[in-house]
Amino acid sequence: MEQRHKQALPVDGLLPELLERLSEQMNAVLIASPGAGKTTRVPVCLLHAPWLEGQKIIMLEPRRLAARAAARYMAASLGEQPGGTVGYRVRMDTKAGPHTRIEVITEGVLTRMLQADPSLEGIGIVIFDEFHERHLHSDLGLALCLQTQAVLRDDLRLLVMSATLDAEPVAGLLGGASVLVSEGRAYPVQTHYAPKRVEGRMEDAVARTAADAMDKHEGDALVFLPGAAEIRRVQGLLGSLGLSPNVRVMPLYGSMPPDAQDRAVAACAEGERKIVLATTIAESSVTVRGVRIVVDSGLSRVPRFSARTGMTRLETVAVSVASADQRRGRAGREAPGICFRLWTETEHRALQPQSEPELLGADLAPLALELAVWGIADPAEELAWLNKPPAAAYSQAQELLHELGALDAKGKPTAHGRAMAELGMHPRLAHMVLTADKLGLGVIACELAALLSDRDPLRGSRSIDMRLRLEALHGHAIGGAVMDEAAAKRIAAEAREWMRAAGIQPASPGNAGDNGQIGNNGTASKAESAGIPISSSTHIDSIGLLIALAYPDRIAKRRGDGRFLLRNGRGAAVQELQPLSASPFLAAAELEDSGSDSRILLAAPLTPMEIERHFGDQLEVETEVQWERAAEAVRARSRVRLGSLILKEGILADPDPELVEEALLSGIAEQGLGLLPWTKPARQLQARIELMRSHNPSWPDVSDETLTASLKKWLSPYIGGMRSRNDLSKLKMAEIIESQLSWQERQQLGEEVPTHLTVPSGSRIPVDYSDPAAPFLAVRLQELFGLRHTPHIAGGKLPVTIHLLSPAHRPVQVTKDLASFWQHAYFEVKKDLKGRYPKHYWPDNPLEAAPTNRAKPRA
């Protein structure tokens, strides 16, 4: 071991230049190929730099496995164990002491250190290793360190290291930092592409390729797969392919226990070989001993946040060229190797050069909370970034933090928000744990937080009920589903860690009662022996409330057939019929964003009482007063609403009169003026006024269009207390329309556009104004004897159309020129009428004859 550590590595020749550059400048960029030794050589080299002056070196690693491995390797090179000169600090595992000078940490730990001490007192340099992976916390850490360097610590040095990185933008961000390049030590690797696009299940092709490669080539195999589910499937397939008895199949992914990860990367015992099935955890930083074969599925799983839905989903994507090259390089770390890529050369040419930075597609709620606590109002303007946070996603993150009570109205962190940030959990889970602790539900909230942060440990269960996972965690057998014991231990350890961070004490086993743990018939001791925190059996039904605290936007109300409406207005559905399908309310912990209705994957029931009690300050009491077309009446309802969800609804007996009037007018506008009780005189009056307006635009406009558009102005004074069409029937429309006129206009209207005309017989005949442009008079012909010319109205401007009627009131002629009628048409009409009405008076000279409204004139 010692001898191996003292072997020359490619980066060794570059170390003197690196020391010189860092003595002259505050920042530098080091590009070193895989196997160059940058991770383990550089920190040890910098230990005795004069500018360090006994201060510590902090090195960031993107993964816990890499952090532990790097610390152990460096400690061994110094003849020590981790915790001496070299230590590490990752979540739930720390080995560092008072004499530790090199501390390897994961990226989130740096954020906590900066929040606790923005000046990073006692730290001389921060090294960002494997920066090409561009995790959100590494981008955030670099942005905060640059501000610390600019404002508080002009002596703080920053070093960015990577194997595959476009160095110039990073060097520019670091103020024109020097760029040093080391080629690294890599053995040749043969690369084989698939002859054609892989068809069928990807896992089948991966298993066949790995088994065949182990038969034909020496060394161990490292197989890259997108996630733990694919790893389990390939592991099962390999077990049926008749591998040699000396070949072990070992998974390697982030949520595995540390000791299992260490076994996977360690060298095999003499005479043994291994196939390591890994996610991107093995892509860089870590050397998996003995690997000569790489089988690459070409896929990785990345989180994608949707600003449209407010949800993060894991998306399987094709790797970038840089990632594919990193994976291939794993086969040439210790000897010549071979790489099998399960995609064609044509497909390879279409891959993106670099992976997209996590910052551009992630949920930014954790980032927004950290920046608020740091004191940043506008991250795009106040901090230096390689890529600025997307404005839409950042704004949505701030809205969530407001909803969780982490930010005040001015965007400043509240005391609750600062406490959330100190926990180091996602803001949703931190809010849930802190709030639950005040309700006496702290222990079970930590268990739930650990479950939600891990993959589903309940294998074989189709149930979406989150309560079953808590029960299974405490030893209950759930409908044939099996609890993954390794996952249970990991979840229990994480729950205890968060209980410690939040200052939550588990209940004592001796004081069961309400604080006793879940389970009976010996289950308690089993759970206790597994290290599972003790939570209350009476608290299991509070899971829905706890989920709602973490995901208030995912409170859902049933709307039938397993379909639900979320508080944010989106739809969601339970795909298979199960008990929770009928729950009136759910809180969804996990959703799969797919189409118009998201698929509910994990949830628990929630009661209206819990919603009212714990979300009362977010409830809106809404009064709805609106016109109902079917009833032709105004209906008033009172609603209690949580976002898009209506919790209560009832008839409002005494609504605001102004709202009633507004709704009534709205109904009239919607259905038309036909709702009003128009009489013929009212319509005639409207037409007479319109006729006057056609000759004089200063007259009021009382057309239907204008009346509809100005209902409030002319109708409001007359509808007080009215709610329905039946009430409206009491209106006197002629009086209402006439009220639009002044006294002078009323007089002028009566004179110039009269309602009746007196004809020669003495009869007062009504004028029909249904067509204001052509008013007409329907009168029996005999009553007009002696009238030489057509009557005119509107100050003599408009002739009245004469509808001449028979004695039986049947129309016989229509004319606007009465004189012409007497001269030409009368005699033909006379012949016809005389034949039909022989007893009536039909003079030869109508202009000299006496008019009559009888059969014959009076003697």
Beta strands, then each sheet from edge to edge (+ up, - down):
strand 1: 27-32
strand 2: 56-61
strand 3: 86-90
strand 4: 93-95
strand 5: 102-106
strand 6: 123-128
strand 7: 157-162
strand 8: 178-182
strand 9: 189-193
strand 10: 220-224
strand 11: 247-252
strand 12: 273-278
strand 13: 291-296
strand 14: 299-306
strand 15: 311-318
strand 16: 337-341
strand 17: 458-459
strand 18: 482-483
strand 19: 555-560
strand 20: 563-566
strand 21: 571-573
strand 22: 585-592
strand 23: 597-605
strand 24: 620-628
strand 25: 633-642
strand 26: 645-651
strand 27: 756-758
strand 28: 764-768
strand 29: 776-780
strand 30: 792-793
strand 31: 798-799
strand 32: 801-805
strand 33: 811-815
sheet 1: 4+ 3- 5- 2- 6- 7- 1- 8-
sheet 2: 9+ 16+ 13+ 10+ 12+ 11+
sheet 3: 14+ 15-
sheet 4: 17+ 18-
sheet 5: 19+ 20- 21+ 23+ 22- 19+
sheet 6: 24+ 25- 26+
sheet 7: 27+ 28- 29+ 32+ 33-
sheet 8: 30+ 31-
end
